[in-house]
Amino acid sequence: MTLAAKFPLSRRILTILFAGGLLSAAAWFVLATRADEPPADFVGAIEGDSISLQGSMHVESANGQIKTVLRSGSDVRVKSGQARIDLVEGGTITICGPAHFSVLKSSGALTIALDTGTIHVHIENEPALTIYTPQIQARPLAIGSGPQETIIGLDSTGAMCIRAVKGAVRVEQQLTGQSLLVPQSGDVSLTNGQLESLRTSEGQCACEQAEPRPMQVPTEVSLLATTDMMKKKATEQKPAATPPNTPASVERTEPIYQVFMPPLQYDANSKVQKDYDPDLVILVRRVRVRPTLIFQGRVEGEAVVAKAIPPPALPGTQKSNLAAQKPAEDSTWNRVRSFIHKIWSPSS
């Protein structure tokens, strides 16, 4: 009689344990393989000069660099300058601001809802991209297995430009269902989403792709200060000599600016941090007004009184003055003397 015949229960237990070990090893291998793969809703890492993000996102740090990864449902606003999205599948999307759009990813298909701005898309094979505007649906198409490079812009007035750099672009009107194909190297524009207004526009649709800028973390090694370094620092901090005619204290009259901001909040359990309200930021300008100069004392000596000089009389005014003085001179005595003179004159 064999050992397995003597212990049939132990044989079954060993078989079950061996099978469980194989299943556990296979599951661990699958999990380890998928650990390096990003989640399905990850769109790509974004960076830019002046951007604002809302919705789902993921922040990760690697090799001293902090990256913000967009997830499905993120809302992006590029206030000025450019922004760049490095897609998870490979490829880039450059945004020229000011721009506003949202991203949605499902089953390997990426959808961009463009509100305003210009985007420059460069995709090798994946993902399948569709760009929506309020009235137009644009889908880049590859020629063979070649890359796809498309520039699409939309401004606030409703004017839209489409440029197929590599590959073609299928444009469809969402309301009427009309569609057309923009061939490779085609550059067209339309107004208010009407395909009937399609016309050629050379050079209007442009958004140069931004080169990635590696973030360098500065490294500083601290050393103990030597005697020469301490003397040099003391010499630099020594105040300059004051000129003899300079007053001892000089009042500061330049304005002083202060910025008061609301307290920043951070919630470790929240995926999206709350942004502060810009309306709550207060800018205070402080200025010290220079006092008015007041002299105190007395003035010695006789006061000089200015004599008023009458203005010269006009010719017409002088005649009128003579005429006014003439009646005053004809007094009673003058009239009597004139009468006597007339009586005793030889002619009388």
C-alpha positions, 0 to 999 in steps of 0.5 A: 500500500502506497503513502498516497493510499494511506493518506488520501486527505493529505494528498488532496490538501497538498493539491489544493495548496499547490493550485492556490499558490499558482493562482496567487503567483499569476495574480501577483504577476498581473498586478505587478505588470499593470502597476506601471500602467497609468489608469484608463482615465489619465489624459496626460501631464500639463504644464504652462506659464499661466493656467487654471485647472478645475475638476479631476487631476493627479499630482505626482512627484518623480526625480524632483519634478512635480507634474500635474496629470489631467484626468477625464473631466478636467477643465483647463483655462490658459490665461496667457502664453502657452500650455503643453499636454504630454499624452499618456499614449504619446504625442503632444497637445499645445494650447495657445492662450487665451483658451478654455477647453475640457477633456474627456477620455473613455475607452481609449478615445479622447474628446476635447470640448473647445470653447475658445483658443487654438490647439496644435495636436500631434498624435502618432497612432493613439488615442482617437481624437475628436474636437468639439465646438458649439457647432462643429465636430472635427476628427483628425484622420491618419493617412495610412499609418502616418502621424496626425498633426492638426491645428484648430482655432476658435475665437469669441466671435465664432470664427474658426480655422482648421489646418491639416498639417499631417493627415486629413481632418473630417469636419461635420456640422452638428446641427445639419449633419453636413460634412466635408474633408480637409485634405493634407496641407489644407488651411481653411476658415469658416464663420458661425459654424456654417460650412457654406462660408468655408474659404481658404485662409493661408497662415491664419491658423497658427500655434507653434508647438512649445518645447518641453522645459525640464525642471532643474532643482537647484542644489546648494552646498553650505560651507562654514564661513571663513574669516575673509568672508566674514570681513567682506560681509561686515564691510558690505553691511557697514553704512556709508558715510553721511555727507556733512550737509545731509540731515541726520534723519531723512523721512521716507516718502516713497509709497509702501505696498502691502497685499492681504490675501485670504488664508490658503487651505489644504485638504489631504482627503480632497483630490481638488484643492479649493482655490481662493477668491481673487475678489478677497485680495486687498492691495493697500498703498501706504504713503507718508505725507511730507509736512508743510514747512512753517517758518517762525521768527520776526522781521527787523527794520522799517516796513517798506510801503509801496506807493500806489502810482495812478495809471496815466489818464487817457486823452479823452479822459483829460478833456473831460476832467478840464471840462469838469474843472472849468465850471468850478473856476467861474466863481462870483468874484470872477464874474464881477471882475469880468463885468467891471472890466468890460465897463471900463474898457476903452472899447466900451 
